[in-house]
Amino acid sequence: MGLFGSKKNPEDMKYDAISMMEKNQPKAAISLFNKILKQNPEDTDVLLSKGLSLNKIRKYSDAITCFDKILEINPKDAQALNNKGIAMAENGNIQSASECYDMAIEANPKYAPSYFNKGVLLDKLQEHEEALIALEKAISTDSKKPNAMVYKGIVLGKMKRHEEALNCFQNICKKYPNNQDAFFQKGVQLAELGRHEKALEVFDEILKKYKDNLNVIYAKSRSKAALEEYPEALELLKQAISRNPKIIRTWAKEEPIFTKLHSNDKFRALVKL
């Protein structure tokens, strides 16, 4: 074939596919990965990338097939085991997911994502103490990434250890000043500790950049209600409900801070009490 009619070689296709993944185009990436795998079915890098792309579009069973092919070639591939665990968990196969994470940890004790995902799984199972142990391991294994630190703070908050959670988020904010998740969670923990004025400072700061953020608007509404600034609280609640009626109404009905508003006609109409 002439120069302009020649087929792309696998390395060029691989580069294009990775570029598509980075641009959040997993379906297009999968199409290219399939072409590469026709030429080399045992390319473990491509199988892994295809599996990750399939996980992204929620084709978890197909993703597991990719990871299993890698594990046939190398049963101790920690990345394949870890990502198979993620797919298993999403498919509702919790026991197998946990086993995958444990096998990944055994295969490579320095691979932090396996500890992190095990911690997330344990948290979902309400096994918070065990989740903290796994998350601490993730943090000590890779202290440069904040995701395990953020999740640790969230778990501490669920355990009502709000001072510890606040301290955790404050430390993350010092180390990673642009981490908006940690900054928001700092506000949440301040509110949990009854320090609503300080919490509102955090929420207002976030809303300067992200004025339509549903979670922040709702959190601000809660703190305004706690301070008995009811007209503002109700206006914020109205904004939140307009963005996601079902979820926000459920939250508001169950929220102890809003109990005093249960006899308020506007509140009752908003949340459909």
Secondary structure, DSSP 8 states (H G I E B T S, - for coil): --GGG----HHHHHHHHHHHHHTT-HHHHHHHHHHHHHH-TT-HHHHHHHHHHHHHTT-HHHHHHHHHHHHHH-TT-HHHHHHHHHHHHHTT-HHHHHHHHHHHHHH-TT-HHHHHHHHHHHHHTT-HHHHHHHHHHHHHH-TT-SHHHHHHHHHHHHTT-HHHHHHHHHHHHHH-TT-HHHHHHHHHHHHHTT-HHHHHHHHHHHHHH-TT-HHHHHHHHHHHHHTT-HHHHHHHHHHHHHH-HHHHHHHHHH-GGGGGGTT-HHHHHHHT-
